[in-house]
């Protein structure tokens, strides 16, 4: 008999206990853990949480990313929608390289800071090296929305929220 998967609770910055968790740096996932049943279940629950989080959003908005720290799990893992393929990609133990000096400023939102948004400057181009959900190393370059989203989710792994990067002028 299989247990029904339930989504995780998303931590919110407005709750002092949640805030402490959101501000902690995450730990690397040991490579041998990636193929375990427990880790695969964790990834399934993270995907379910991302999908079901859309019901809490304003009409016209979709959930495009979720990091493990946002559900209280301090692992270096996040999910992000690839805007080109429309596929949700799993990033495990990512390493981020910012490419060039060009940045743009756009509004950002976060499931952990409901009802708030703010203008954030991000690099327009990035390169990311990571393990996929099968434990294979991947390296990709992204620009535009995809680059912004990956930087936002990567920040969660470092204990940084978009409100820490708000453009002030």
N, C-alpha and C positions, 0 to 999 in steps of 0.2 A: 504494500500500500504506500503510494507516494504522498508526501506532505504537500499541501497546496501552498504555493509561493505567495507571500504577502509583501507588499512594498515596504521599504524602510520609511521611517519618519525623517523628513528633511529638517535639519537643524536651522534655526533662524537667529540672526545676529541680535535681534531685539531681546532674546532670552539670555540673561547673564550666564547661565550654565552652558548653553549652546555656544555662546560667544567664545568661551574659554576653549572649547573643542575646535571651533572653526579657526582659531588663531594659532593652533599647533602645527608644526611641520610634520609631514607624513614620512613614513619609513618605506624603504625599498621592499619590493616583494621578492623573496628568494625564488630564483628560476624554477626550482623543483616544486614549488607550491602552485605554479600556474596551471599545471595539468591535473591537480587534485580535484576530486568531486566537490569538496567544500568550497574551493575557489571558484569553480564553475557555477555552483549554486549562488555564491556571492555575486558574480557577474550577472546572472539571470535576474536576481532580485534588484540589482542596480539598474538594469535595463527596464524592468517593470516599474520601478520608482520613477524613472525619467518619463516613461510613457504616461503613467497615471498622474504625474504632476501637472499635466496640461489642463486637467479639469479645474485646477485652482487658479488658472490664469485668466486675464481679461480676454474677451472675445477677440479673435484675430491674431493672438499670440500663440506660439508653439514653444515647447521646451526643446532646446537644441544642445544642451550639455549638462552633465552632472559629474561631480568629483566625489570620490569615496569619503573625503573628510566632511562633506555636506550631509552625510548620513551617519556620522560619528565613527567612521572606520578610517584609521590613520594609515592607509596604504597609498602608495603612489600609483593611483589608478584613476582614470577619468574616461567618460564617454563624451563624444562630440559628433554632431551631425556634420557630415561632409556635404557641403552645399552643392557640390558638383554632381556627386553620385546619389545624393539623397539617402545615403547609408550611414547608420550610426557606427562609428569606429571606436574600438576599445584601445586605449593607450595605457600600457603598463610600464612603469619605471622610465617615463619619458625624459629625454634630455633636449632642451630647447636652445636653439641658436638663432639670434636675431640677425637678420640680413639687411644690410644697408642702414642708412640713417633716416629714410623717409618714414614718416608717421602720419596717421590721420586721426582725427578726433570724431568720435561717434558716441551716441547714447548707448549705455549698457544697462542691463537688468540682471537680476540674480534671484534664483529660487530661494536663497537663504536671506534675502533682504526684500521681502515682498512689499509691493507698492512703491518702491523707490527706483529711481534711475538717475544716471548722471553721465556727463560728458567725460570720456577717458581717451587719452592719447595712447595709441598702440603702434608698434611697428607694422608696416604694410606687408612685409615679407618675412617668413621664418623658415627654418628647417627643423624638423623634429626626428629624433631617433628614438625608437621605442620597441617594446615587445608587443606583439599582437596577442589575441586571446588563445592562440595555439602555442605561444611561447617562442615564436619566430621573430628575429630582429627585423625591423623595418626602418627605412629612412625615406622621408618625404619632404617636399617643399610645398608651402602654401602661401597664398596671398589673399588680400581682401578680407572678406567676412570669415573665411576659414582660419586665417592667421589670427584674427582678433579673438575668435572663439577659443582657439587652442591656448592663446596667451592667458585669457580669462580663467580657463579651467586649470591650467598649469599653476597659476597664482594660488588657487585653493590648496594645492599640494604643499605650498610654501607658507600657508597660514595667512595669505594676503587676500583681501576682499577688494572689489572694484572701488569701493568708497575710499580706500586708501590711495587711490590713483586719480581721484577727481581733478579735472582741469579747473584751476582757479585763476580767473582773470576778471 
